């Protein structure tokens, strides 16, 4: 499995960002080949973190492209700063 974590800082409206991600972005991710799970976390103080898990690296990479497009098209006003992206192979899980 492969995971990708994106950290967004300076989020202007976490509740609205969460609503849009849940209603519009999660359905897009479910279409990605090898999709396993996705989590969108409000870490407080204008920080939100997403974690996506996929069977293969290609799915994680595709999710990053979809996220970039979705943020540009639907969330630019709410997520004004580019995310910090970390990705890698899952080496332990439960």
Backbone bond lengths (Angstrom), bond angles and torsions (degrees), N, CA, C in turn:
res aa  C-N    CA-C-N  psi(-1)  N-CA   C-N-CA  omega(-1)  CA-C   N-CA-C  phi
1 X - - - 1.455 - - 1.520 108.64 -
2 X 1.317 113.76 160.21 1.456 121.59 -176.44 1.524 107.82 -136.74
3 X 1.319 117.96 139.47 1.463 121.57 -178.67 1.521 110.52 -125.56
4 X 1.313 114.29 151.38 1.464 120.86 174.65 1.528 107.90 -133.53
5 X 1.334 115.31 131.46 1.461 122.71 -179.46 1.520 107.42 -118.72
6 X 1.329 115.56 130.63 1.456 120.98 177.37 1.529 108.41 -123.11
7 X 1.324 116.49 127.57 1.474 122.66 179.62 1.526 108.60 -110.79
8 X 1.333 115.39 121.79 1.457 122.43 179.76 1.526 108.96 -109.08
9 X 1.326 117.12 129.37 1.460 122.01 177.61 1.522 109.36 -115.42
10 X 1.331 115.97 153.51 1.459 120.85 179.38 1.513 113.48 78.32
11 X 1.323 117.23 24.29 1.468 121.33 -179.76 1.531 108.36 -64.99
12 X 1.317 116.67 126.07 1.463 121.00 -173.79 1.529 113.84 -84.23
13 X 1.328 118.48 -27.53 1.468 121.66 179.79 1.525 108.21 -147.26
14 X 1.333 116.65 85.65 1.469 119.96 -176.36 1.532 114.16 -58.30
15 X 1.323 117.66 -37.26 1.464 119.87 -178.86 1.530 110.87 -64.42
16 X 1.322 117.09 -44.23 1.462 120.48 179.81 1.528 110.54 -69.32
17 X 1.313 117.28 -39.46 1.468 120.22 176.82 1.528 109.65 -60.00
18 X 1.318 116.88 -44.10 1.462 120.65 178.93 1.515 112.47 -62.48
19 X 1.320 115.89 -40.74 1.465 119.82 179.29 1.523 110.61 -62.87
20 X 1.325 117.07 -47.83 1.464 120.37 -178.83 1.524 111.91 -65.15
21 X 1.311 116.63 -40.67 1.469 119.76 177.81 1.519 110.04 -62.02
22 X 1.322 116.84 -46.45 1.464 120.45 -178.02 1.530 112.09 -64.95
23 X 1.322 116.91 -44.28 1.461 120.62 -174.60 1.526 113.91 -80.98
24 X 1.336 117.38 -31.52 1.463 119.36 -171.65 1.529 114.36 -117.04
25 X 1.343 117.43 -39.09 1.463 118.69 -175.20 1.529 112.77 -83.68
26 X 1.323 117.27 -41.83 1.468 119.61 -179.33 1.527 111.50 -56.73
27 X 1.339 119.78 -43.53 1.472 118.80 176.39 1.536 113.06 -59.17
28 X 1.338 116.98 -33.87 1.471 119.59 176.91 1.528 111.27 -66.53
29 X 1.321 116.15 -39.86 1.469 119.64 -179.76 1.523 112.32 -67.93
30 X 1.316 116.50 -35.15 1.471 119.52 179.85 1.521 111.96 -61.12
31 X 1.326 117.27 -19.80 1.465 121.99 179.07 1.524 112.72 -82.64
32 X 1.334 117.23 -12.92 1.464 121.04 -177.74 1.530 109.17 -72.32
33 X 1.320 115.80 132.10 1.468 121.57 178.68 1.527 109.75 -56.23
34 X 1.321 117.14 129.20 1.455 121.97 176.76 1.519 115.02 82.56
35 X 1.331 117.78 12.16 1.464 121.29 178.56 1.530 110.15 -59.04
36 X 1.340 116.61 133.84 1.464 121.99 177.50 1.524 110.35 -115.41
37 X 1.344 117.31 -53.21 1.466 120.64 -176.00 1.524 109.96 -160.85
38 X 1.339 114.72 159.36 1.454 120.96 176.63 1.521 108.28 -147.22
39 X 1.338 116.06 139.05 1.459 122.37 179.23 1.522 108.96 -134.05
40 X 1.334 116.52 138.05 1.462 123.11 177.21 1.525 105.70 -122.67
41 X 1.315 117.23 117.92 1.462 122.47 -170.47 1.523 110.72 -117.26
42 X 1.331 116.34 131.24 1.458 121.83 171.89 1.523 106.43 -89.90
43 X 1.333 117.09 106.06 1.461 121.98 -177.75 1.527 112.16 -88.69
44 X 1.328 117.28 0.81 1.455 121.46 179.11 1.519 112.22 85.22
45 X 1.317 115.47 165.26 1.465 122.75 178.23 1.527 113.12 53.91
46 X 1.327 117.45 36.77 1.459 121.29 177.40 1.514 114.88 74.92
47 X 1.324 116.41 19.13 1.467 121.21 179.13 1.522 108.89 -112.99
48 X 1.335 115.71 130.57 1.456 121.19 174.50 1.515 107.79 -130.42
49 X 1.327 115.51 144.88 1.458 121.38 -175.67 1.516 108.71 -130.63
50 X 1.329 116.20 132.98 1.462 119.90 175.14 1.526 108.73 -113.28
51 X 1.323 115.09 146.18 1.457 121.66 175.24 1.522 108.02 -133.01
52 X 1.317 115.70 123.34 1.455 121.42 176.76 1.516 109.53 -118.10
53 X 1.325 116.09 140.00 1.461 121.63 179.83 1.526 107.91 -123.30
54 X 1.325 115.51 133.62 1.459 122.30 -175.85 1.520 109.86 -137.33
55 X 1.304 116.95 155.99 1.459 121.21 179.04 1.527 112.14 -65.66
56 X 1.322 116.53 -34.66 1.466 121.51 -174.76 1.528 110.78 -130.59
57 X 1.310 116.13 158.89 1.462 122.36 176.78 1.529 111.00 -58.28
58 X 1.311 117.75 -38.34 1.463 120.66 -177.56 1.531 111.66 -60.18
59 X 1.317 117.67 -35.97 1.464 120.85 177.47 1.518 111.68 -65.91
60 X 1.326 116.53 -41.98 1.464 120.55 177.84 1.518 110.46 -63.91
61 X 1.324 116.91 -41.04 1.462 120.38 178.61 1.523 111.30 -65.14
62 X 1.321 116.49 -41.01 1.465 119.56 177.67 1.528 110.57 -64.49
63 X 1.329 117.19 -37.62 1.460 119.97 179.04 1.525 111.06 -63.31
64 X 1.319 117.36 -36.00 1.459 120.90 178.70 1.525 110.32 -66.05
65 X 1.312 117.18 -40.29 1.467 120.39 176.73 1.524 110.96 -65.29
66 X 1.321 116.64 -43.00 1.471 119.83 178.77 1.524 110.54 -64.38
67 X 1.335 116.53 -39.14 1.468 120.32 178.94 1.525 110.38 -63.67
68 X 1.324 116.82 -44.09 1.463 120.70 179.63 1.529 110.44 -59.05
69 X 1.321 117.13 -45.66 1.463 121.28 179.34 1.528 111.33 -65.43
70 X 1.329 116.83 -42.58 1.460 120.95 -178.12 1.524 110.87 -65.30
71 X 1.316 116.88 -44.14 1.460 119.70 178.51 1.529 109.77 -62.11
72 X 1.304 117.88 -45.54 1.463 121.58 179.15 1.533 111.27 -59.68
73 X 1.333 116.51 -44.67 1.463 120.89 -173.17 1.524 114.30 -83.85
74 X 1.346 117.94 -31.40 1.472 120.27 -170.89 1.523 115.49 -124.56
75 X 1.350 117.86 -20.67 1.461 119.28 -172.57 1.522 115.00 -124.43
76 X 1.313 118.30 8.56 1.465 120.76 -174.09 1.529 112.81 -54.21
77 X 1.322 117.55 -40.49 1.469 120.29 -179.01 1.524 112.12 -71.05
78 X 1.323 117.12 -25.88 1.468 121.04 -177.76 1.520 112.68 -92.26
79 X 1.330 116.98 -28.44 1.466 122.45 -178.94 1.528 108.06 -121.37
80 X 1.345 117.09 79.06 1.463 120.36 -171.53 1.531 115.03 -73.59
81 X 1.316 118.02 -15.98 1.464 121.40 -176.97 1.519 111.04 -110.33
82 X 1.323 117.31 144.30 1.470 118.98 177.32 1.528 110.05 -65.17
83 X 1.326 116.91 148.64 1.465 119.38 -177.91 1.529 112.21 -78.19
84 X 1.307 114.07 158.06 1.458 121.36 166.65 1.524 104.95 -88.98
85 X 1.323 117.20 121.99 1.465 121.34 -175.44 1.523 109.46 -111.57
86 X 1.333 114.95 129.86 1.458 122.04 175.86 1.513 107.02 -129.36
87 X 1.323 116.53 132.34 1.473 120.19 -179.13 1.517 109.25 -140.59
88 X 1.324 114.90 153.02 1.451 118.48 176.23 1.515 112.46 178.70
89 X 1.302 114.22 174.83 1.460 121.03 179.05 1.520 110.38 -72.53
90 X 1.310 116.29 137.08 1.466 121.65 176.24 1.528 106.78 -76.82
91 X 1.317 117.10 121.15 1.462 120.83 -177.68 1.530 112.95 -108.17
92 X 1.343 117.18 -10.00 1.454 121.43 174.92 1.526 107.90 -154.71
93 X 1.325 116.65 143.66 1.455 120.75 177.35 1.518 108.94 -161.68
94 X 1.338 114.45 168.23 1.477 118.20 177.76 1.513 110.49 -129.32
